[in-house]
């Protein structure tokens, strides 16, 4: 039995391989699944756990069985290479975020910039 993170990585590997086989960009894939590209990106980079419904939506968009995305174990060398790519992406993103914080270029969440609706009472 695999650990949870291993299963997440296997799902991401299989979903991404099926996406590439279809010739889809991540944006096209997101459109076909009906989600934002950033959400698909997190799933394909094993940073977000898709729920049961999302697993089936992804499989349906790709034209495969959900079980195939979950249970097909990739060749060991391919999986190792995929993990290395994920690790490199994570380190690059972490470095970029650290640089943004150091220069004051980071962005506040959208909700922090959203003006409350007229008549909003924060005491309720």
N, C-alpha and C positions, 0 to 999 in steps of 0.2 A: 504494500500500500504506500502511496506517495504522500508526502506532506502537502498541506493546503497550498503553499506557494508553488510547489512543483506542479500541481494540478492546474493552477491558474496560468502558469507559464506554458504548459502543454496546450491548454485551450487557446491561449493567445497565439502560439506558434501555428496551430492548425487553422485557426480562423484567418490569420494573416496569409498563410500559404494558399488557402482557398481564395482569398481576395485577390492576391497576386495572379493566381491562375486564371481568374476571370478578367484580368487586365484593369481592375478598378483601382483608382486612387482611394485614399482614405476618405476623402470628401464624397466621392461617389458611393462608397460603401456605406457611409453614414446616412446619405440620402436614401439608399435602398432599405436600410434598416429603420429609418425614420427617427434618427437621433442627431444631435449636434456632432460635428466632426471632432471636437475636443473630447467628447465622451467616448467615441470609438477609439480615439488615440489612446486614451487611458486604458481601455480594455486590451487593445493590441500591444500595449507596452506592459501588460500585467500589473498595472497600478490601480485597477478598479475591478472589483468582483462583480461580474454580471449576475443578475438574478435569474431565476428559472425562466421567467417570461422572456427576458432579454436573450438568453441562450437560444431559445426557440426562434425568436425573431431573427437573430443573426444566422442561424442554420437555414431558416426558410429563405432569407435573402440570398444566401450562397447556394441554395439548392442542394444541401446535404442534410443528413440526419444529425440531430443534436448529439446523439451518442458518438458519432464519428469525431466530432470536434472535441469531445471530452475523453474518449477512450483510445484514440489512435496515438500510440507512442511513436514519436518521430525517431529517426536514426540518431544514435547517441552523439555522433559528431555534429549533426545538424542542430540538435538541441543545445549542445554546448556552445556552438557558435552563436545561436540566438540569444542565449543567456549572456554571453560576452557583449553582444550588441546592446542588450537592454541595460547592462551595467554601465557601459560607456555613455549611453544616452542619459542615464540617471546622473552620472558624475558631471557631464557637461551642463545639464539643466541646473544642478545644484550649484555649480560654479557661477553660472549666469545669474542665478537668484542672489547669491552672495555678493556678486559685483554690483547688482542693482541696488541692494540694500546699502552697500558701502558708498554709493554715489548719490543716494537719495532718489533714484529713478524708479523705485518700486511703486506699484499702483495699489490703491486701496480697493477693497472689494466693491463691486457695483452697489451693493446694498448700503454701503457707507456713504455713497454719493447721492442716493435716492432721497429726494425731498419727501417728507411725510405728507400724506393726503391732507387736504384742507379739512380742518375740524378734528384732526387727530388729537386724541387726549392721551398723553403718555402715562397718566396716573391710573388708567383703567387696567 
